[in-house]
Amino acid sequence: MLATQSNPARAPLSISCRDINVRFFTDRRSTTAIAGLSLDVASGEFLTLLGPSGCGKSTFLRVVADLVKPSRGEIRVLDAAPQVARARRDIGFVFQDAALLPWRTALQNVELPLEVANGRARAGRATPRELLELVGLKGREDAFPHEMSGGMRQRVAIARALVSDPKVLLMDEPFGALDEITRDRLNEELRRVWREMGLTILFVTHSIHEAAFLGQRVLLLAANPGRVKEIVPVTLPEDRTLDIRETPEFVQLSAHLRRVLETC
């Protein structure tokens, strides 16, 4: 049903999880953030994650990135343990806050991971300057963060995450703080970058329309504890513009996602 360049169900796996549980402990109590999460993500797939606050979306990204250790279960990233994938710089991460260094230009911020790696990062398919052009910032290489809009700063953050040539890109509500018009523009730009670079992307959002527009599948998580509620295939054409949101297919998909969310 998907009009895709490659069928995620048949592609090799980028991420495989079996019975992942995550518990956090304090002096007073323990909290189960994720319970029994099992999931396969195909190489080159765009998976969006949707669910109420506290359902474990961000925690799951951090498990994939080796920033949080699961209490139970097994996870493989590119057929290796997450810490191995992280050490190989196979994973890029974009947060909601661009977190750029204010005293460095856009180009210098993108170059930072290569400097920190001190020559240990693999040569990427694109230079920092080419990545800025890829995300639509050609001519703004010498601009400082305070000279850029919020959308421009997030573009720099995406270019920075790509500079080490990761195979998996994790995005935790990267456009959540932006105005609607800028957010829409970046949604289109992100799908273009994804298709050009062949990345596997996991994208956390609270927006039903964003999840439906971006993803090939939508993973809906329920809360208390965080767990898989439903995985919804997106049967929209892969070649999408924002106009697709006016089609009956998109409206029906969005309505179904909303109904599932109301039960989470």
Secondary structure, 3 states (H helix, E strand, C coil): CCECCCCCCCCCEEEEEEEEEEEEECCCCEEEEEEEEEEEEECCCEEEEECCCCCCHHHHHHHHCCCCCCCEEEEEECCECHHHHHHCCCEEEECCCCCCCCCCCHHHHHHHHHHHHCCCCCCCCCCHHHHHHHCCCCCCCCCCHHHCCHHHHHHHHHHHHHCCCCCEEEEECCCCCCCHHHHHHHHHHHHHHHHHHCCEEEEEECCHHHHHHHCCEEEEEECCCEEEEEEEECCCECCCCHHHHHCHHHHHHHHHHHHHHCCC
